[in-house]
Amino acid sequence: MKAITYKAFGGTDVLEITDEPQPVIQADQVLVHVKAVAINPLDWKIRKGEMKLMSGSRFPKHTGTDFAGIVVAIGSSVTSVKEGDAVFGTVKNNMKEGVLGEYVAVPSTLVWKKPVAINFVQAASIPTVGAAAVMALQKIGKTTTQSRVLVNGAAGGFGMFLLQLLKRNGANTTAVAATHALSTVKQWGANSVVDYTKENVLTKGITYDAVVDLSGKMGYKKAQQLMNVNSVFIDPIPNPVDILLTPIKNLFSSKKHVVLLSTPARETIDFLVKAINDGLDIEVSNVFPFAQSKEAYDYAEKGGYIGKVAIDVN
Ligand SMILES: NC(=O)c1ccc[n+]([C@@H]2O[C@H](COP(=O)([O-])OP(=O)(O)OC[C@H]3O[C@@H](n4cnc5c(N)ncnc54)[C@H](OP(=O)(O)O)[C@@H]3O)[C@@H](O)[C@H]2O)c1
C-alpha cells in the first residue's frame, strides 16, 4: 500500500510517498481502507521535531492522526463494527503512529460509525479537535448569557467546534480571527468579533470569565489582563513546565491556568455525533488529493484557512 512517511525531521520536503505492506490486525483491531485524513497542527509539530521528547527520533515515521474510511477486516474479538461500515477514527498514540496511507489498523475502541449526514473528509475532521473542544467546554464550566468567553484564534478546526458548542450552551462569546474569517466565526456562533490583523484584543478594556487561546500567541501571562476574578485560561498548547507547575500555581491564584490535553473518549465522540446530527457544521475548506499531500501540508502550515484542511486518500 502507499503511505506518506519521512526519514528525518524537517519541513514538508521530507515527506515522501512510500510503498509498504498492508498492516496486520490484532484480535481487538480493525483494518480500515482510508478515504480521508484531516490535517492537525500536531502533525507538523511532530514532523519538525518540536515534540521529540514524546515522538522519539526513530525513522521512518508516518504522519496524520485522524481518518475516515471503510472497515475491510475486523479482529476476532471485535463486535462494535463490521466489514463494510463507514467509520472515522484516530490512533492510540499520535506521537508514534500515523494514518496517512491507504490502510490503517487501530483498536476498535478508536473508531466510530460515520454519521450519514456528513462525508468522509468531514468525519476525519472530528476526533482531535472535536474532543478537545468538548473538553474545553467542560473546563469552562456552566455558562449563561452573562458568561463572557474569549476564543483567540477561532477560525481553525478547534475554534469551529468550540464556538458552535458554546453557542449551544448559551455563552456570550467573542472570537478573535483574521479579516477574511470574521463572517464565518459569526456563523459558528460568536456574538462579537475582533480582527487580530487590525486590533489588539489585549487593549480593548473588556474582561472575560474564560479565555481560550488557540493561536498559541497569547499565553497565560498576557491573558491575565483579560481575565475576571474566578476565571479560567484554557491552554491547549502548554509547555512541559506549565503541565507540571500549573496545579501548584493555581492554588495561589483566582485566575486559573488550565492545561488541556485531550483524548477522544467514546462518550465525548458520542456527544459530538449527537451535536452533528442536530446540525453542528463541519467546514473543510480545502481538500487535496493523496498525491498532493506535501502541497496540503504546505497550504495548512501557512495558515489562513477556515475550519479544516483534509486529504482525499481514495
Ligand atoms: N492539547 C490538545 O489536546 C490539543 C488538541 C487539539 C488542538 N490543539 C492545539 O490547539 C491549537 C488550535 O488547534 P486548531 O486545529 O484549531 O489549529 P489552527 O487550525 O491552526 O487554528 C489556529 C488559529 O489561530 C489563528 N491565529 C494565528 N495567529 C493569531 C493571532 N496572532 N491572534 C489570533 N489568532 C491567530 C489562525 O488564524 P490564521 O490562520 O487566519 O492566521 C488559526 O485560525 C493548535 O496549536 C493545536 O495544536 C491541542
The ligand as an SDF file (V2000), in Angstrom:
LIG
                    3D

 48 52  0  0  0  0  0  0  0  0999 V2000
   -3.8190   19.9140   23.7010 N   0  0  0  0  0  0  0  0  0  0  0  0
   -4.6540   19.2850   22.9050 C   0  0  0  0  0  0  0  0  0  0  0  0
   -5.1840   18.2400   23.2470 O   0  0  0  0  0  0  0  0  0  0  0  0
   -4.9730   19.8810   21.5710 C   0  0  0  0  0  0  0  0  0  0  0  0
   -5.9910   19.3300   20.7740 C   0  0  0  0  0  0  0  0  0  0  0  0
   -6.2710   19.9460   19.5550 C   0  0  0  0  0  0  0  0  0  0  0  0
   -5.5420   21.0520   19.1460 C   0  0  0  0  0  0  0  0  0  0  0  0
   -4.5440   21.5410   19.9460 N   0  0  0  0  0  0  0  0  0  0  0  0
   -3.7830   22.7300   19.5510 C   0  0  0  0  0  0  0  0  0  0  0  0
   -4.6740   23.8250   19.6120 O   0  0  0  0  0  0  0  0  0  0  0  0
   -4.3000   24.7930   18.6240 C   0  0  0  0  0  0  0  0  0  0  0  0
   -5.5360   25.1330   17.7730 C   0  0  0  0  0  0  0  0  0  0  0  0
   -5.9060   23.9830   17.0010 O   0  0  0  0  0  0  0  0  0  0  0  0
   -6.5190   24.1510   15.5480 P   0  0  0  0  0  0  0  0  0  0  0  0
   -6.5620   22.8000   14.9630 O   0  0  0  0  0  0  0  0  0  0  0  0
   -7.7500   24.9720   15.6030 O   0  0  0  0  0  0  0  0  0  0  0  0
   -5.3380   24.9980   14.8590 O   0  0  0  0  0  0  0  0  0  0  0  0
   -5.4540   26.0140   13.6240 P   0  0  0  0  0  0  0  0  0  0  0  0
   -6.4520   25.4720   12.6640 O   0  0  0  0  0  0  0  0  0  0  0  0
   -4.0560   26.2600   13.1910 O   0  0  0  0  0  0  0  0  0  0  0  0
   -6.0650   27.3560   14.2690 O   0  0  0  0  0  0  0  0  0  0  0  0
   -5.2880   28.3220   14.8980 C   0  0  0  0  0  0  0  0  0  0  0  0
   -5.8980   29.6700   14.5990 C   0  0  0  0  0  0  0  0  0  0  0  0
   -5.1250   30.6950   15.2310 O   0  0  0  0  0  0  0  0  0  0  0  0
   -5.2000   31.8500   14.3990 C   0  0  0  0  0  0  0  0  0  0  0  0
   -4.1370   32.8270   14.6870 N   0  0  0  0  0  0  0  0  0  0  0  0
   -2.8730   32.8620   14.2100 C   0  0  0  0  0  0  0  0  0  0  0  0
   -2.2250   33.9450   14.6990 N   0  0  0  0  0  0  0  0  0  0  0  0
   -3.1000   34.5960   15.5060 C   0  0  0  0  0  0  0  0  0  0  0  0
   -3.0180   35.7620   16.3010 C   0  0  0  0  0  0  0  0  0  0  0  0
   -1.8900   36.4920   16.4100 N   0  0  0  0  0  0  0  0  0  0  0  0
   -4.1150   36.1430   17.0030 N   0  0  0  0  0  0  0  0  0  0  0  0
   -5.2580   35.4310   16.9340 C   0  0  0  0  0  0  0  0  0  0  0  0
   -5.3950   34.3050   16.1950 N   0  0  0  0  0  0  0  0  0  0  0  0
   -4.3300   33.8980   15.4900 C   0  0  0  0  0  0  0  0  0  0  0  0
   -5.1040   31.2830   12.9930 C   0  0  0  0  0  0  0  0  0  0  0  0
   -5.6650   32.2040   12.0760 O   0  0  0  0  0  0  0  0  0  0  0  0
   -4.9850   32.4560   10.6340 P   0  0  0  0  0  0  0  0  0  0  0  0
   -4.6470   31.0980   10.1040 O   0  0  0  0  0  0  0  0  0  0  0  0
   -6.0490   33.1510    9.8700 O   0  0  0  0  0  0  0  0  0  0  0  0
   -3.7660   33.2850   10.8870 O   0  0  0  0  0  0  0  0  0  0  0  0
   -5.9180   29.9870   13.1080 C   0  0  0  0  0  0  0  0  0  0  0  0
   -7.2480   30.1660   12.6670 O   0  0  0  0  0  0  0  0  0  0  0  0
   -3.1620   24.1600   17.8190 C   0  0  0  0  0  0  0  0  0  0  0  0
   -1.9240   24.6730   18.2640 O   0  0  0  0  0  0  0  0  0  0  0  0
   -3.2760   22.6830   18.1190 C   0  0  0  0  0  0  0  0  0  0  0  0
   -2.0400   22.0000   18.0110 O   0  0  0  0  0  0  0  0  0  0  0  0
   -4.2540   20.9720   21.1360 C   0  0  0  0  0  0  0  0  0  0  0  0
  1  2  1  0
  2  3  2  0
  2  4  1  0
  4  5  1  0
  4 48  2  0
  5  6  2  0
  6  7  1  0
  7  8  2  0
  8  9  1  0
  8 48  1  0
  9 10  1  0
  9 46  1  0
 10 11  1  0
 11 12  1  0
 11 44  1  0
 12 13  1  0
 13 14  1  0
 14 15  2  0
 14 16  1  0
 14 17  1  0
 17 18  1  0
 18 19  2  0
 18 20  1  0
 18 21  1  0
 21 22  1  0
 22 23  1  0
 23 24  1  0
 23 42  1  0
 24 25  1  0
 25 26  1  0
 25 36  1  0
 26 27  1  0
 26 35  1  0
 27 28  2  0
 28 29  1  0
 29 30  1  0
 29 35  2  0
 30 31  1  0
 30 32  2  0
 32 33  1  0
 33 34  2  0
 34 35  1  0
 36 37  1  0
 36 42  1  0
 37 38  1  0
 38 39  2  0
 38 40  1  0
 38 41  1  0
 42 43  1  0
 44 45  1  0
 44 46  1  0
 46 47  1  0
M  CHG  2   8   1  16  -1
M  END
$$$$
